[in-house]
């Protein structure tokens, strides 16, 4: 049996006619930049999440960049975040000349440990960026309380968590600004790069819209230094179709995760844990094991692809050497990075496929 990790081809086959018709419509109108599909998608995203404003953009990375630009993050400002995440979280901080300040993670959820944030705050701290890793939101009540006490902004890196909830509130409707990614392999993915930024603040919304259009307020009038951060209209057309079915996809992801958990719970494996007051979008189903390289090899031989999200914490990446961190500074992140392994996760895994994966995993 050969397993597909993300099953993007099968998903396309489900919505093929609708998507191709939507894309063809854009091509017929030749309105490839900021076409009417963008406005329609932004309204649908706001309706789906409960956020007052949804602003699409060119990628999840640019969503983070735009969020910080909107909050006027400047060189020398410090932004607290996690070292156990994809590089875009901290890369965008550094790109603005600000300083990523890392705080270790909680060993259960793998999200930033809120109890360690306060000790990292200095007079230069301007914001906190929690990451909703693997699809599960961080401890937002505690983080928001700290931010309020120190007059800090909160930017949610929800690149992996679109559609998840925290205390019945959508992940995209948390913090001052929330960001997500529509990279093809994300729970809601387009057919290229894409992202979105969410906020309830009218002023921030208007600035975000301007910044993604080179700081433009009207044609050839530029109030800010911005970026070319627009979402292509063709990608919006794809997302308009896929968003209609996204609640069903989320339910299927929950089903797949539940079968994995039920089948593996008696094994010598540390399983993902979702806290009772929140839900996960299950961007990944990531387990922890001791003999990862051997397991990956054996699963590959059985036709089962795996991935490691993420093998090297950010504080040990060469590009961040200038920050002065050393091995041992964030021991939990380093431990998880040595043990984490992501199994195939998508809404369309059959029970037979999941049982095959778990059987082969048990044999390793």
ZADO-1210 file (C-alpha; in nm, 4 decimals, padded with zeros to 6 digits):
<atoms>
<atom x="00.0000" y="00.0000" z="00.0000" code="UNK" pos="1"/>
<atom x="00.1259" y="00.3486" z="-00.0870" code="UNK" pos="2"/>
<atom x="00.0017" y="00.6366" z="00.1270" code="UNK" pos="3"/>
<atom x="-00.0305" y="00.9999" z="00.0160" code="UNK" pos="4"/>
<atom x="00.0815" y="01.2423" z="00.2874" code="UNK" pos="5"/>
<atom x="-00.1465" y="01.5353" z="00.1960" code="UNK" pos="6"/>
<atom x="-00.3709" y="01.3858" z="-00.0751" code="UNK" pos="7"/>
<atom x="-00.3928" y="01.7106" z="-00.2728" code="UNK" pos="8"/>
<atom x="-00.4707" y="01.5355" z="-00.6005" code="UNK" pos="9"/>
<atom x="-00.7684" y="01.3567" z="-00.4514" code="UNK" pos="10"/>
<atom x="-00.8985" y="01.6790" z="-00.3002" code="UNK" pos="11"/>
<atom x="-00.8723" y="01.8511" z="-00.6374" code="UNK" pos="12"/>
<atom x="-01.0695" y="01.5700" z="-00.7961" code="UNK" pos="13"/>
<atom x="-01.3558" y="01.6309" z="-00.5508" code="UNK" pos="14"/>
<atom x="-01.3981" y="01.9963" z="-00.6462" code="UNK" pos="15"/>
<atom x="-01.2389" y="01.9852" z="-00.9924" code="UNK" pos="16"/>
<atom x="-01.5294" y="02.1142" z="-01.1981" code="UNK" pos="17"/>
<atom x="-01.6168" y="02.3985" z="-00.9591" code="UNK" pos="18"/>
<atom x="-01.2563" y="02.5093" z="-00.9204" code="UNK" pos="19"/>
<atom x="-01.1783" y="02.4983" z="-01.2895" code="UNK" pos="20"/>
<atom x="-01.4962" y="02.6902" z="-01.3681" code="UNK" pos="21"/>
<atom x="-01.4053" y="02.9541" z="-01.1065" code="UNK" pos="22"/>
<atom x="-01.0511" y="02.9864" z="-01.2431" code="UNK" pos="23"/>
<atom x="-01.1774" y="03.0019" z="-01.6027" code="UNK" pos="24"/>
<atom x="-01.4130" y="03.2823" z="-01.5027" code="UNK" pos="25"/>
<atom x="-01.1165" y="03.4871" z="-01.3774" code="UNK" pos="26"/>
<atom x="-00.9305" y="03.4177" z="-01.7003" code="UNK" pos="27"/>
<atom x="-01.2266" y="03.5273" z="-01.9087" code="UNK" pos="28"/>
<atom x="-01.2550" y="03.8555" z="-01.7181" code="UNK" pos="29"/>
<atom x="-00.8732" y="03.9002" z="-01.7172" code="UNK" pos="30"/>
<atom x="-00.9017" y="04.0706" z="-01.3795" code="UNK" pos="31"/>
<atom x="-00.6010" y="03.8923" z="-01.2329" code="UNK" pos="32"/>
<atom x="-00.5087" y="04.1416" z="-00.9602" code="UNK" pos="33"/>
<atom x="-00.7595" y="04.2483" z="-00.6914" code="UNK" pos="34"/>
<atom x="-01.0544" y="04.1125" z="-00.8875" code="UNK" pos="35"/>
<atom x="-01.4037" y="04.0744" z="-00.7443" code="UNK" pos="36"/>
<atom x="-01.3174" y="03.7249" z="-00.6184" code="UNK" pos="37"/>
<atom x="-01.0870" y="03.8877" z="-00.3608" code="UNK" pos="38"/>
<atom x="-01.3730" y="04.0896" z="-00.2118" code="UNK" pos="39"/>
<atom x="-01.5966" y="03.7838" z="-00.2058" code="UNK" pos="40"/>
<atom x="-01.3337" y="03.5703" z="-00.0370" code="UNK" pos="41"/>
<atom x="-01.2602" y="03.8318" z="00.2286" code="UNK" pos="42"/>
<atom x="-01.6271" y="03.8555" z="00.3171" code="UNK" pos="43"/>
<atom x="-01.6567" y="03.4771" z="00.3377" code="UNK" pos="44"/>
<atom x="-01.3438" y="03.4516" z="00.5529" code="UNK" pos="45"/>
<atom x="-01.4770" y="03.7154" z="00.7924" code="UNK" pos="46"/>
<atom x="-01.8118" y="03.5350" z="00.8112" code="UNK" pos="47"/>
<atom x="-01.6421" y="03.2010" z="00.8714" code="UNK" pos="48"/>
<atom x="-01.4134" y="03.3235" z="01.1493" code="UNK" pos="49"/>
<atom x="-01.6283" y="03.5869" z="01.3152" code="UNK" pos="50"/>
<atom x="-01.3546" y="03.8464" z="01.2680" code="UNK" pos="51"/>
<atom x="-01.4758" y="04.1897" z="01.1628" code="UNK" pos="52"/>
<atom x="-01.2078" y="04.2250" z="00.8973" code="UNK" pos="53"/>
<atom x="-01.0300" y="03.9705" z="00.6786" code="UNK" pos="54"/>
<atom x="-00.7539" y="04.0950" z="00.4504" code="UNK" pos="55"/>
<atom x="-00.6060" y="03.8512" z="00.2023" code="UNK" pos="56"/>
<atom x="-00.2402" y="03.8635" z="00.1063" code="UNK" pos="57"/>
<atom x="00.0308" y="03.6884" z="-00.0904" code="UNK" pos="58"/>
<atom x="00.1459" y="03.4327" z="00.1702" code="UNK" pos="59"/>
<atom x="00.1416" y="03.3389" z="00.5357" code="UNK" pos="60"/>
<atom x="00.4882" y="03.4878" z="00.5657" code="UNK" pos="61"/>
<atom x="00.3706" y="03.8195" z="00.4235" code="UNK" pos="62"/>
<atom x="00.0714" y="03.8043" z="00.6585" code="UNK" pos="63"/>
<atom x="00.3125" y="03.8098" z="00.9543" code="UNK" pos="64"/>
<atom x="00.5214" y="04.0824" z="00.7947" code="UNK" pos="65"/>
<atom x="00.2149" y="04.2971" z="00.7258" code="UNK" pos="66"/>
<atom x="00.0873" y="04.2475" z="01.0806" code="UNK" pos="67"/>
<atom x="00.4122" y="04.3758" z="01.2307" code="UNK" pos="68"/>
<atom x="00.4372" y="04.6626" z="00.9823" code="UNK" pos="69"/>
<atom x="00.0832" y="04.7629" z="01.0718" code="UNK" pos="70"/>
<atom x="00.1782" y="04.7711" z="01.4403" code="UNK" pos="71"/>
<atom x="00.4817" y="04.9857" z="01.3509" code="UNK" pos="72"/>
<atom x="00.7454" y="04.7376" z="01.4637" code="UNK" pos="73"/>
<atom x="01.0825" y="04.9071" z="01.4233" code="UNK" pos="74"/>
<atom x="01.4518" y="04.8062" z="01.4274" code="UNK" pos="75"/>
<atom x="01.5593" y="04.7260" z="01.7810" code="UNK" pos="76"/>
<atom x="01.2121" y="04.6362" z="01.9041" code="UNK" pos="77"/>
<atom x="01.1887" y="04.2962" z="02.0701" code="UNK" pos="78"/>
<atom x="00.9222" y="04.0418" z="01.9806" code="UNK" pos="79"/>
<atom x="00.8700" y="03.7383" z="02.2040" code="UNK" pos="80"/>
<atom x="00.7966" y="03.4114" z="02.0280" code="UNK" pos="81"/>
<atom x="00.8730" y="03.0397" z="02.0262" code="UNK" pos="82"/>
<atom x="01.1868" y="02.8732" z="01.8866" code="UNK" pos="83"/>
<atom x="00.9880" y="02.5618" z="01.7913" code="UNK" pos="84"/>
<atom x="00.8131" y="02.6689" z="01.4724" code="UNK" pos="85"/>
<atom x="00.8690" y="02.7277" z="01.1027" code="UNK" pos="86"/>
<atom x="01.1325" y="02.9907" z="01.0327" code="UNK" pos="87"/>
<atom x="00.8839" y="03.2469" z="00.8946" code="UNK" pos="88"/>
<atom x="00.7695" y="03.3322" z="01.2476" code="UNK" pos="89"/>
<atom x="01.1076" y="03.4729" z="01.3473" code="UNK" pos="90"/>
<atom x="01.2388" y="03.5491" z="00.9988" code="UNK" pos="91"/>
<atom x="00.9794" y="03.8227" z="00.9523" code="UNK" pos="92"/>
<atom x="01.0750" y="03.9766" z="01.2869" code="UNK" pos="93"/>
<atom x="01.4389" y="03.9878" z="01.1804" code="UNK" pos="94"/>
<atom x="01.3516" y="04.1166" z="00.8345" code="UNK" pos="95"/>
<atom x="01.2123" y="04.4332" z="00.9956" code="UNK" pos="96"/>
<atom x="01.5291" y="04.4757" z="01.2006" code="UNK" pos="97"/>
<atom x="01.3491" y="04.3762" z="01.5186" code="UNK" pos="98"/>
<atom x="01.4862" y="04.1145" z="01.7576" code="UNK" pos="99"/>
<atom x="01.3305" y="03.7701" z="01.8043" code="UNK" pos="100"/>
<atom x="01.3303" y="03.6820" z="02.1748" code="UNK" pos="101"/>
<atom x="01.2649" y="03.3136" z="02.2222" code="UNK" pos="102"/>
<atom x="01.0765" y="03.1499" z="02.5064" code="UNK" pos="103"/>
<atom x="01.0689" y="02.7724" z="02.5503" code="UNK" pos="104"/>
<atom x="00.7604" y="02.5631" z="02.4841" code="UNK" pos="105"/>
<atom x="00.5181" y="02.3611" z="02.6913" code="UNK" pos="106"/>
<atom x="00.6093" y="01.9918" z="02.6647" code="UNK" pos="107"/>
<atom x="00.2449" y="01.8862" z="02.6326" code="UNK" pos="108"/>
<atom x="00.1050" y="02.1175" z="02.3645" code="UNK" pos="109"/>
<atom x="00.4389" y="02.2222" z="02.2024" code="UNK" pos="110"/>
<atom x="00.3147" y="02.5818" z="02.2045" code="UNK" pos="111"/>
<atom x="00.4921" y="02.8685" z="02.3776" code="UNK" pos="112"/>
<atom x="00.4983" y="02.8256" z="02.7561" code="UNK" pos="113"/>
<atom x="00.2964" y="03.1226" z="02.8804" code="UNK" pos="114"/>
<atom x="00.4458" y="03.0905" z="03.2304" code="UNK" pos="115"/>
<atom x="00.7899" y="03.1833" z="03.0892" code="UNK" pos="116"/>
<atom x="00.6899" y="03.4868" z="02.8853" code="UNK" pos="117"/>
<atom x="00.6940" y="03.7515" z="03.1573" code="UNK" pos="118"/>
<atom x="01.0587" y="03.6852" z="03.2441" code="UNK" pos="119"/>
<atom x="01.1557" y="03.7645" z="02.8833" code="UNK" pos="120"/>
<atom x="00.9913" y="04.1093" z="02.8755" code="UNK" pos="121"/>
<atom x="01.2156" y="04.4172" z="02.8657" code="UNK" pos="122"/>
<atom x="01.1493" y="04.7866" z="02.7969" code="UNK" pos="123"/>
<atom x="01.2147" y="04.7088" z="02.4277" code="UNK" pos="124"/>
<atom x="00.9435" y="04.4423" z="02.4053" code="UNK" pos="125"/>
<atom x="00.6576" y="04.5446" z="02.1765" code="UNK" pos="126"/>
<atom x="00.4660" y="04.2287" z="02.0949" code="UNK" pos="127"/>
<atom x="00.4162" y="03.8560" z="02.1531" code="UNK" pos="128"/>
<atom x="00.3726" y="03.6124" z="01.8655" code="UNK" pos="129"/>
<atom x="00.2244" y="03.2817" z="01.9836" code="UNK" pos="130"/>
<atom x="00.2191" y="03.0069" z="01.7223" code="UNK" pos="131"/>
<atom x="-00.0796" y="02.7736" z="01.7023" code="UNK" pos="132"/>
<atom x="00.1498" y="02.4811" z="01.6315" code="UNK" pos="133"/>
<atom x="00.0193" y="02.1773" z="01.4450" code="UNK" pos="134"/>
<atom x="-00.3258" y="02.3388" z="01.4500" code="UNK" pos="135"/>
<atom x="-00.3864" y="02.4024" z="01.8227" code="UNK" pos="136"/>
<atom x="-00.4071" y="02.7563" z="01.9701" code="UNK" pos="137"/>
<atom x="-00.1775" y="02.8556" z="02.2554" code="UNK" pos="138"/>
<atom x="-00.2868" y="02.9561" z="02.6089" code="UNK" pos="139"/>
<atom x="-00.4456" y="03.2805" z="02.4989" code="UNK" pos="140"/>
<atom x="-00.6047" y="03.3927" z="02.8279" code="UNK" pos="141"/>
<atom x="-00.2673" y="03.3888" z="03.0007" code="UNK" pos="142"/>
<atom x="-00.0911" y="03.5498" z="02.7042" code="UNK" pos="143"/>
<atom x="-00.3519" y="03.8237" z="02.6675" code="UNK" pos="144"/>
<atom x="-00.3315" y="03.8975" z="03.0415" code="UNK" pos="145"/>
<atom x="00.0452" y="03.9429" z="03.0209" code="UNK" pos="146"/>
<atom x="00.0114" y="04.1583" z="02.7099" code="UNK" pos="147"/>
<atom x="-00.2457" y="04.3805" z="02.8791" code="UNK" pos="148"/>
<atom x="-00.0272" y="04.4211" z="03.1889" code="UNK" pos="149"/>
<atom x="00.2719" y="04.5337" z="02.9824" code="UNK" pos="150"/>
<atom x="00.0874" y="04.7161" z="02.7034" code="UNK" pos="151"/>
<atom x="00.2039" y="04.4686" z="02.4396" code="UNK" pos="152"/>
<atom x="00.0386" y="04.3651" z="02.1150" code="UNK" pos="153"/>
<atom x="-00.0434" y="04.0025" z="02.0326" code="UNK" pos="154"/>
<atom x="-00.0045" y="03.8660" z="01.6802" code="UNK" pos="155"/>
<atom x="-00.1290" y="03.5112" z="01.6255" code="UNK" pos="156"/>
<atom x="00.0756" y="03.2969" z="01.3886" code="UNK" pos="157"/>
<atom x="-00.2110" y="03.0735" z="01.2841" code="UNK" pos="158"/>
<atom x="-00.0482" y="02.9443" z="00.9659" code="UNK" pos="159"/>
<atom x="-00.1349" y="02.5876" z="01.0670" code="UNK" pos="160"/>
<atom x="-00.4579" y="02.6438" z="01.2549" code="UNK" pos="161"/>
<atom x="-00.7248" y="02.8010" z="01.0362" code="UNK" pos="162"/>
<atom x="-01.0595" y="02.6790" z="01.1679" code="UNK" pos="163"/>
<atom x="-00.9380" y="02.5793" z="01.5137" code="UNK" pos="164"/>
<atom x="-01.1016" y="02.7251" z="01.8237" code="UNK" pos="165"/>
<atom x="-01.0065" y="02.8539" z="02.1664" code="UNK" pos="166"/>
<atom x="-01.2965" y="02.8604" z="02.4136" code="UNK" pos="167"/>
<atom x="-01.5410" y="02.8544" z="02.1216" code="UNK" pos="168"/>
<atom x="-01.3696" y="03.1475" z="01.9501" code="UNK" pos="169"/>
<atom x="-01.2023" y="03.0955" z="01.6142" code="UNK" pos="170"/>
<atom x="-00.8230" y="03.1059" z="01.6148" code="UNK" pos="171"/>
<atom x="-00.8362" y="03.3720" z="01.3418" code="UNK" pos="172"/>
<atom x="-01.0319" y="03.5961" z="01.5781" code="UNK" pos="173"/>
<atom x="-00.7755" y="03.6013" z="01.8611" code="UNK" pos="174"/>
<atom x="-00.5128" y="03.8602" z="01.9523" code="UNK" pos="175"/>
<atom x="-00.4832" y="04.2085" z="01.8042" code="UNK" pos="176"/>
<atom x="-00.4058" y="04.0609" z="01.4629" code="UNK" pos="177"/>
<atom x="-00.4225" y="03.6985" z="01.3542" code="UNK" pos="178"/>
<atom x="-00.2448" y="03.5559" z="01.0508" code="UNK" pos="179"/>
<atom x="-00.2910" y="03.2410" z="00.8483" code="UNK" pos="180"/>
<atom x="-00.1459" y="03.0675" z="00.5443" code="UNK" pos="181"/>
<atom x="-00.3156" y="02.9120" z="00.2437" code="UNK" pos="182"/>
<atom x="-00.0049" y="02.7265" z="00.1269" code="UNK" pos="183"/>
<atom x="-00.1313" y="02.4173" z="-00.0635" code="UNK" pos="184"/>
<atom x="-00.0540" y="02.1677" z="00.2145" code="UNK" pos="185"/>
<atom x="-00.2269" y="02.3716" z="00.4874" code="UNK" pos="186"/>
<atom x="-00.5701" y="02.2596" z="00.6108" code="UNK" pos="187"/>
<atom x="-00.7254" y="02.5197" z="00.3781" code="UNK" pos="188"/>
<atom x="-00.4857" y="02.5536" z="00.0890" code="UNK" pos="189"/>
<atom x="-00.4913" y="02.7298" z="-00.2466" code="UNK" pos="190"/>
<atom x="-00.2957" y="02.6302" z="-00.5584" code="UNK" pos="191"/>
<atom x="00.0089" y="02.8426" z="-00.4867" code="UNK" pos="192"/>
<atom x="00.1045" y="03.0837" z="-00.2118" code="UNK" pos="193"/>
<atom x="-00.1575" y="03.2773" z="-00.0222" code="UNK" pos="194"/>
<atom x="-00.2469" y="03.4076" z="00.3211" code="UNK" pos="195"/>
<atom x="-00.4783" y="03.6284" z="00.5200" code="UNK" pos="196"/>
<atom x="-00.4748" y="03.8672" z="00.8143" code="UNK" pos="197"/>
<atom x="-00.7669" y="03.9118" z="01.0532" code="UNK" pos="198"/>
<atom x="-00.8516" y="04.1890" z="01.2988" code="UNK" pos="199"/>
<atom x="-01.1484" y="04.3492" z="01.4707" code="UNK" pos="200"/>
<atom x="-00.9822" y="04.6919" z="01.4631" code="UNK" pos="201"/>
<atom x="-01.1046" y="04.9192" z="01.1823" code="UNK" pos="202"/>
<atom x="-00.7908" y="05.1361" z="01.1865" code="UNK" pos="203"/>
<atom x="-00.5577" y="04.8370" z="01.1692" code="UNK" pos="204"/>
<atom x="-00.7684" y="04.6897" z="00.8901" code="UNK" pos="205"/>
<atom x="-00.7395" y="04.9998" z="00.6739" code="UNK" pos="206"/>
<atom x="-00.3645" y="05.0174" z="00.7294" code="UNK" pos="207"/>
<atom x="-00.3238" y="04.6478" z="00.6442" code="UNK" pos="208"/>
<atom x="-00.5122" y="04.6981" z="00.3182" code="UNK" pos="209"/>
<atom x="-00.2871" y="04.9897" z="00.2305" code="UNK" pos="210"/>
<atom x="00.0386" y="04.8187" z="00.3234" code="UNK" pos="211"/>
<atom x="-00.0302" y="04.5172" z="00.0995" code="UNK" pos="212"/>
<atom x="-00.0718" y="04.7643" z="-00.1908" code="UNK" pos="213"/>
<atom x="00.2641" y="04.9400" z="-00.1517" code="UNK" pos="214"/>
<atom x="00.1229" y="05.1706" z="00.1147" code="UNK" pos="215"/>
<atom x="-00.1268" y="05.3122" z="-00.1321" code="UNK" pos="216"/>
<atom x="-00.4412" y="05.4925" z="-00.0120" code="UNK" pos="217"/>
<atom x="-00.5606" y="05.5704" z="-00.3635" code="UNK" pos="218"/>
<atom x="-00.3982" y="05.5158" z="-00.6992" code="UNK" pos="219"/>
<atom x="-00.0435" y="05.6551" z="-00.6984" code="UNK" pos="220"/>
<atom x="-00.0899" y="05.8114" z="-00.3533" code="UNK" pos="221"/>
<atom x="00.1264" y="05.6346" z="-00.0935" code="UNK" pos="222"/>
<atom x="00.0894" y="05.7029" z="00.2769" code="UNK" pos="223"/>
<atom x="00.3196" y="05.4216" z="00.3950" code="UNK" pos="224"/>
<atom x="00.6184" y="05.2211" z="00.2804" code="UNK" pos="225"/>
<atom x="00.4427" y="04.8964" z="00.1992" code="UNK" pos="226"/>
<atom x="00.4951" y="04.5792" z="-00.0013" code="UNK" pos="227"/>
<atom x="00.3461" y="04.4061" z="-00.3025" code="UNK" pos="228"/>
<atom x="00.1485" y="04.1679" z="-00.0870" code="UNK" pos="229"/>
<atom x="-00.1721" y="04.1024" z="-00.2821" code="UNK" pos="230"/>
<atom x="-00.3353" y="03.7634" z="-00.3209" code="UNK" pos="231"/>
<atom x="-00.3774" y="03.6650" z="-00.6858" code="UNK" pos="232"/>
<atom x="-00.7399" y="03.6627" z="-00.7987" code="UNK" pos="233"/>
<atom x="-00.7014" y="03.3078" z="-00.9345" code="UNK" pos="234"/>
<atom x="-00.5992" y="03.1861" z="-00.5875" code="UNK" pos="235"/>
<atom x="-00.9006" y="03.3643" z="-00.4397" code="UNK" pos="236"/>
<atom x="-01.1225" y="03.1827" z="-00.6881" code="UNK" pos="237"/>
<atom x="-00.9805" y="02.8477" z="-00.5746" code="UNK" pos="238"/>
<atom x="-01.0273" y="02.9356" z="-00.2080" code="UNK" pos="239"/>
<atom x="-01.3836" y="03.0562" z="-00.2649" code="UNK" pos="240"/>
<atom x="-01.4719" y="02.7047" z="-00.3750" code="UNK" pos="241"/>
<atom x="-01.2716" y="02.5162" z="-00.1126" code="UNK" pos="242"/>
<atom x="-01.3961" y="02.7308" z="00.1764" code="UNK" pos="243"/>
<atom x="-01.7523" y="02.6124" z="00.1085" code="UNK" pos="244"/>
<atom x="-01.6490" y="02.2588" z="00.2027" code="UNK" pos="245"/>
<atom x="-01.3989" y="02.3431" z="00.4715" code="UNK" pos="246"/>
<atom x="-01.6149" y="02.2633" z="00.7740" code="UNK" pos="247"/>
<atom x="-01.6578" y="01.9130" z="00.6360" code="UNK" pos="248"/>
<atom x="-01.2816" y="01.8836" z="00.5868" code="UNK" pos="249"/>
<atom x="-01.2232" y="01.9902" z="00.9471" code="UNK" pos="250"/>
<atom x="-01.4653" y="01.7240" z="01.0699" code="UNK" pos="251"/>
<atom x="-01.2862" y="01.4622" z="00.8630" code="UNK" pos="252"/>
<atom x="-00.9509" y="01.5728" z="01.0057" code="UNK" pos="253"/>
<atom x="-01.0940" y="01.5278" z="01.3549" code="UNK" pos="254"/>
<atom x="-01.2089" y="01.1794" z="01.2561" code="UNK" pos="255"/>
<atom x="-00.8657" y="01.0829" z="01.1229" code="UNK" pos="256"/>
<atom x="-00.6924" y="01.2158" z="01.4357" code="UNK" pos="257"/>
<atom x="-00.9364" y="01.0274" z="01.6608" code="UNK" pos="258"/>
<atom x="-00.8661" y="00.6969" z="01.4864" code="UNK" pos="259"/>
<atom x="-00.4911" y="00.7533" z="01.5071" code="UNK" pos="260"/>
<atom x="-00.5187" y="00.8291" z="01.8781" code="UNK" pos="261"/>
<atom x="-00.7466" y="00.5383" z="01.9575" code="UNK" pos="262"/>
<atom x="-00.5289" y="00.2921" z="01.7676" code="UNK" pos="263"/>
<atom x="-00.1961" y="00.4144" z="01.9071" code="UNK" pos="264"/>
<atom x="-00.2914" y="00.4921" z="02.2667" code="UNK" pos="265"/>
<atom x="-00.1568" y="00.1641" z="02.4073" code="UNK" pos="266"/>
<atom x="00.1740" y="00.1876" z="02.2183" code="UNK" pos="267"/>
<atom x="00.5042" y="00.3177" z="02.3477" code="UNK" pos="268"/>
<atom x="00.4499" y="00.6467" z="02.1662" code="UNK" pos="269"/>
<atom x="00.3798" y="00.9980" z="02.2916" code="UNK" pos="270"/>
<atom x="00.0668" y="01.1149" z="02.1128" code="UNK" pos="271"/>
<atom x="-00.0482" y="01.4722" z="02.0421" code="UNK" pos="272"/>
<atom x="-00.2608" y="01.6260" z="02.3164" code="UNK" pos="273"/>
<atom x="-00.5327" y="01.8847" z="02.2573" code="UNK" pos="274"/>
<atom x="-00.6411" y="02.0793" z="02.5639" code="UNK" pos="275"/>
<atom x="-01.0083" y="02.0499" z="02.6580" code="UNK" pos="276"/>
<atom x="-01.0963" y="02.4173" z="02.6035" code="UNK" pos="277"/>
<atom x="-00.9805" y="02.4259" z="02.2411" code="UNK" pos="278"/>
<atom x="-00.9866" y="02.2354" z="01.9137" code="UNK" pos="279"/>
<atom x="-00.7138" y="02.1649" z="01.6613" code="UNK" pos="280"/>
<atom x="-00.7279" y="02.2018" z="01.2847" code="UNK" pos="281"/>
<atom x="-00.4877" y="01.9040" z="01.2732" code="UNK" pos="282"/>
<atom x="-00.2484" y="02.0468" z="01.0193" code="UNK" pos="283"/>
<atom x="-00.0222" y="01.7648" z="01.1350" code="UNK" pos="284"/>
<atom x="-00.0576" y="01.4531" z="01.3465" code="UNK" pos="285"/>
<atom x="00.2790" y="01.4547" z="01.5199" code="UNK" pos="286"/>
<atom x="00.3965" y="01.1834" z="01.7566" code="UNK" pos="287"/>
<atom x="00.7145" y="01.1542" z="01.9627" code="UNK" pos="288"/>
<atom x="00.9459" y="00.8547" z="01.9431" code="UNK" pos="289"/>
<atom x="01.3049" y="00.7790" z="02.0421" code="UNK" pos="290"/>
<atom x="01.4348" y="00.5996" z="01.7308" code="UNK" pos="291"/>
<atom x="01.3044" y="00.8410" z="01.4706" code="UNK" pos="292"/>
<atom x="01.5523" y="00.7783" z="01.1877" code="UNK" pos="293"/>
<atom x="01.4979" y="00.4034" z="01.2000" code="UNK" pos="294"/>
<atom x="01.1205" y="00.4414" z="01.2140" code="UNK" pos="295"/>
<atom x="01.1173" y="00.6811" z="00.9197" code="UNK" pos="296"/>
<atom x="01.3249" y="00.4407" z="00.7138" code="UNK" pos="297"/>
<atom x="01.1009" y="00.1427" z="00.7880" code="UNK" pos="298"/>
<atom x="00.7820" y="00.3395" z="00.7208" code="UNK" pos="299"/>
<atom x="00.9224" y="00.4650" z="00.3926" code="UNK" pos="300"/>
<atom x="00.9963" y="00.1070" z="00.2903" code="UNK" pos="301"/>
<atom x="00.6306" y="00.0292" z="00.3636" code="UNK" pos="302"/>
<atom x="00.5114" y="00.3123" z="00.1382" code="UNK" pos="303"/>
<atom x="00.4332" y="00.5487" z="00.4247" code="UNK" pos="304"/>
<atom x="00.5712" y="00.9040" z="00.3989" code="UNK" pos="305"/>
<atom x="00.6570" y="01.0994" z="00.7143" code="UNK" pos="306"/>
<atom x="00.7923" y="01.4448" z="00.7938" code="UNK" pos="307"/>
<atom x="00.9710" y="01.6185" z="01.0790" code="UNK" pos="308"/>
<atom x="00.8170" y="01.9488" z="01.1906" code="UNK" pos="309"/>
<atom x="01.0773" y="02.0714" z="01.3004" code="UNK" pos="310"/>
<atom x="01.4232" y="01.9111" z="01.3303" code="UNK" pos="311"/>
<atom x="01.6236" y="02.2200" z="01.4354" code="UNK" pos="312"/>
<atom x="01.4792" y="02.4830" z="01.6714" code="UNK" pos="313"/>
<atom x="01.5175" y="02.8387" z="01.5492" code="UNK" pos="314"/>
<atom x="01.7660" y="02.9433" z="01.8180" code="UNK" pos="315"/>
<atom x="02.0100" y="02.6847" z="01.6752" code="UNK" pos="316"/>
<atom x="01.9667" y="02.7885" z="01.3116" code="UNK" pos="317"/>
<atom x="02.2784" y="02.9408" z="01.1565" code="UNK" pos="318"/>
<atom x="02.0931" y="03.2529" z="01.0432" code="UNK" pos="319"/>
<atom x="02.0189" y="03.3392" z="01.4074" code="UNK" pos="320"/>
<atom x="02.3727" y="03.2920" z="01.5382" code="UNK" pos="321"/>
<atom x="02.3910" y="03.6670" z="01.5915" code="UNK" pos="322"/>
<atom x="02.1318" y="03.6414" z="01.8693" code="UNK" pos="323"/>
<atom x="02.3832" y="03.4566" z="02.0856" code="UNK" pos="324"/>
<atom x="02.1709" y="03.1575" z="02.1830" code="UNK" pos="325"/>
<atom x="02.3383" y="02.8236" z="02.2530" code="UNK" pos="326"/>
<atom x="02.2391" y="02.4603" z="02.2668" code="UNK" pos="327"/>
<atom x="02.0717" y="02.3960" z="02.6019" code="UNK" pos="328"/>
<atom x="01.9074" y="02.7392" z="02.6210" code="UNK" pos="329"/>
<atom x="01.5624" y="02.5941" z="02.5406" code="UNK" pos="330"/>
<atom x="01.5825" y="02.2289" z="02.6456" code="UNK" pos="331"/>
<atom x="01.2191" y="02.1359" z="02.5839" code="UNK" pos="332"/>
<atom x="01.2234" y="02.2677" z="02.2278" code="UNK" pos="333"/>
<atom x="01.5470" y="02.0813" z="02.1666" code="UNK" pos="334"/>
<atom x="01.4068" y="01.7605" z="02.3129" code="UNK" pos="335"/>
<atom x="01.0885" y="01.7737" z="02.1068" code="UNK" pos="336"/>
<atom x="01.2885" y="01.8514" z="01.7920" code="UNK" pos="337"/>
<atom x="01.4824" y="01.5258" z="01.8415" code="UNK" pos="338"/>
<atom x="01.1693" y="01.3151" z="01.8891" code="UNK" pos="339"/>
<atom x="00.8898" y="01.4655" z="01.6793" code="UNK" pos="340"/>
<atom x="00.7555" y="01.2806" z="01.3752" code="UNK" pos="341"/>
<atom x="00.4539" y="01.3724" z="01.1637" code="UNK" pos="342"/>
<atom x="00.2421" y="01.0928" z="01.0196" code="UNK" pos="343"/>
<atom x="00.0296" y="01.1327" z="00.7044" code="UNK" pos="344"/>
<atom x="-00.2609" y="01.3647" z="00.7839" code="UNK" pos="345"/>
<atom x="-00.5359" y="01.4739" z="00.5503" code="UNK" pos="346"/>
<atom x="-00.9168" y="01.4535" z="00.5522" code="UNK" pos="347"/>
<atom x="-00.9288" y="01.1662" z="00.3059" code="UNK" pos="348"/>
<atom x="-00.7256" y="00.8954" z="00.4755" code="UNK" pos="349"/>
<atom x="-00.9400" y="00.5840" z="00.4905" code="UNK" pos="350"/>
<atom x="-00.9752" y="00.3737" z="00.8043" code="UNK" pos="351"/>
<atom x="-00.7884" y="00.1000" z="00.6188" code="UNK" pos="352"/>
<atom x="-00.4980" y="00.3328" z="00.5422" code="UNK" pos="353"/>
<atom x="-00.4799" y="00.4606" z="00.9000" code="UNK" pos="354"/>
<atom x="-00.4798" y="00.1077" z="01.0406" code="UNK" pos="355"/>
<atom x="-00.2082" y="00.0113" z="00.7924" code="UNK" pos="356"/>
<atom x="00.0036" y="00.3077" z="00.9050" code="UNK" pos="357"/>
<atom x="-00.0425" y="00.2324" z="01.2741" code="UNK" pos="358"/>
<atom x="00.0265" y="-00.1405" z="01.2213" code="UNK" pos="359"/>
<atom x="00.3532" y="-00.0695" z="01.0408" code="UNK" pos="360"/>
<atom x="00.4459" y="00.1892" z="01.3057" code="UNK" pos="361"/>
<atom x="00.3876" y="-00.0678" z="01.5810" code="UNK" pos="362"/>
<atom x="00.6185" y="-00.3094" z="01.4030" code="UNK" pos="363"/>
<atom x="00.9096" y="-00.0638" z="01.4007" code="UNK" pos="364"/>
</atoms>
